[in-house]
Amino acid sequence: MNESVGFWRGASLVGAWFAAFTLAACTVAGSGSGSLAPGNTPVALAWQSKDGGSTGTMSARLPDGRTFTGPFLQVRSTARIDDLHLRPFWAGWRPGWTDWRWGPPGADFITVYSGRVIANLQAPDGPYLRCRFQLNDPRAGMSGGGQGQCSLNEGGTIDAVFPPS
């Protein structure tokens, strides 16, 4: 009886370690750089995501020391993969195209990635920074890198680049 209790305690510890490792492995992050116009002064950018880079938190540190933080989101949509919705598109053809990924066999939905990311960041004292980016590899999310522009509601723009991480 005591041996089995010890076994289950050990198994629980291994399970807890594995769960913590898996959660930590799912968190991805990256950094980028930009320049604030007018003046062409450097801006530091960073992002963090728990879903592979499709959604998460982004921050931008301006030359005056202010930090803006807020959510980002990759714009995407889903479509049902079933006969009811797609049958008319395959009439006379084998379903799909060979160069399009339709998800794993038996999938009910496919995700269509626009390659666009939007973010709305705010400084503690109230100003906003609205951003839009085009991803280099939409399936990789922010991890694949991208470039875009942010607009400060007080005036000024930031041209930003995120290298693949």
C-alpha positions in Angstrom: 0.0 0.0 0.0 2.7 2.5 0.9 4.7 1.6 -2.2 1.7 2.4 -4.4 1.2 5.8 -2.6 4.8 6.7 -3.2 4.5 5.7 -6.9 1.4 7.9 -7.3 3.1 10.8 -5.6 6.1 10.5 -7.9 3.8 10.2 -10.9 1.9 13.3 -9.8 5.2 15.2 -9.5 6.2 14.1 -13.0 2.8 15.0 -14.3 3.0 18.5 -12.7 6.5 19.0 -14.1 5.4 17.9 -17.6 2.3 20.2 -17.5 4.5 23.2 -16.4 7.1 22.4 -19.1 4.4 22.1 -21.7 2.8 25.5 -20.7 6.2 27.2 -20.7 7.1 25.7 -24.1 3.9 27.2 -25.5 4.9 30.7 -24.6 6.8 32.5 -27.4 8.2 36.0 -27.5 10.1 38.2 -29.7 11.4 41.7 -30.1 11.6 44.3 -32.8 12.8 47.8 -33.5 11.4 50.9 -35.0 12.0 54.5 -35.6 9.7 57.3 -34.5 9.0 60.1 -37.0 9.4 62.9 -37.0 13.0 62.8 -35.8 13.8 59.2 -36.7 14.5 58.2 -33.1 14.8 54.5 -32.1 11.9 52.6 -30.5 12.1 49.2 -28.8 9.3 46.8 -29.4 8.5 43.4 -27.8 5.7 40.8 -27.9 4.7 37.7 -26.0 2.1 35.0 -26.8 0.8 31.9 -25.2 -0.7 30.5 -28.4 2.2 30.5 -30.8 2.1 34.1 -31.9 -1.5 34.6 -33.0 -2.6 36.7 -30.0 -0.8 38.1 -27.0 0.7 41.3 -25.5 2.9 43.8 -27.2 4.9 46.7 -25.8 6.7 49.7 -27.3 9.2 51.9 -25.4 9.5 55.4 -26.8 12.7 57.5 -26.7 11.1 59.7 -24.0 10.9 56.7 -21.7 7.2 56.0 -21.9 6.1 52.4 -22.4 2.9 51.5 -24.2 1.4 48.0 -23.7 -1.7 46.2 -24.9 -3.1 43.3 -26.9 -2.3 42.2 -30.4 -4.3 39.9 -32.6 -3.6 38.2 -35.9 -6.6 38.7 -38.2 -7.9 35.3 -39.5 -11.1 33.5 -40.3 -12.3 29.9 -40.3 -14.3 28.0 -42.9 -16.1 24.8 -42.5 -14.7 21.8 -44.4 -17.8 19.9 -45.1 -19.9 18.9 -48.1 -22.6 21.4 -47.4 -20.4 24.5 -47.6 -17.7 23.5 -50.1 -19.3 20.9 -52.4 -20.2 23.5 -55.1 -16.6 24.5 -55.4 -15.3 21.0 -56.0 -17.9 20.0 -58.7 -15.9 18.1 -61.3 -12.7 18.2 -59.3 -10.9 16.5 -56.5 -11.6 18.5 -53.3 -9.1 21.3 -52.6 -5.8 22.2 -54.3 -2.6 20.3 -53.8 -0.7 23.4 -52.8 -3.2 24.5 -50.2 -3.2 23.0 -46.7 -6.6 22.1 -45.6 -5.7 21.0 -42.1 -5.3 17.4 -40.8 -7.4 14.6 -42.3 -10.9 14.7 -40.8 -10.7 18.4 -39.8 -14.0 20.2 -39.6 -12.6 23.7 -40.1 -9.7 25.4 -41.8 -8.1 28.6 -40.7 -7.4 31.3 -43.2 -4.6 33.5 -42.2 -4.7 37.1 -43.5 -1.1 37.8 -42.5 -2.2 40.9 -40.8 -1.7 41.8 -37.1 -3.4 44.6 -35.3 -2.5 46.0 -31.8 -3.8 48.7 -29.6 -1.3 49.9 -27.0 -1.7 52.4 -24.2 0.7 54.3 -22.0 -0.2 54.6 -18.2 -0.8 58.4 -18.7 -3.4 57.8 -21.4 -2.0 58.2 -24.9 -2.6 55.4 -27.4 -0.5 53.7 -30.0 -2.4 51.9 -32.8 -0.4 49.4 -34.9 -0.8 47.3 -38.0 1.7 44.7 -39.3 2.1 42.4 -42.2 3.6 39.0 -41.3 6.4 37.4 -43.2 4.9 33.9 -42.6 1.3 34.1 -41.5 1.2 30.5 -40.3 4.0 31.2 -37.9 2.3 34.2 -36.4 4.5 36.9 -34.9 7.3 34.3 -34.6 7.8 34.5 -38.3 8.5 38.2 -38.2 6.9 41.1 -40.0 6.9 44.8 -40.5 4.4 47.6 -40.2 3.5 50.9 -38.8 2.1 52.4 -35.5 0.4 55.7 -35.1 0.5 57.7 -31.9 -2.8 59.5 -31.2 -0.7 62.6 -30.1 0.9 62.7 -33.5 3.8 60.8 -35.0 4.3 57.4 -36.5 6.6 54.4 -35.9 7.9 52.2 -38.7 8.5 48.8 -37.1 10.3 45.6 -38.0 10.1 42.3 -36.2 12.7 39.7 -37.3 11.8 36.0 -37.1 12.3 34.7 -33.5 
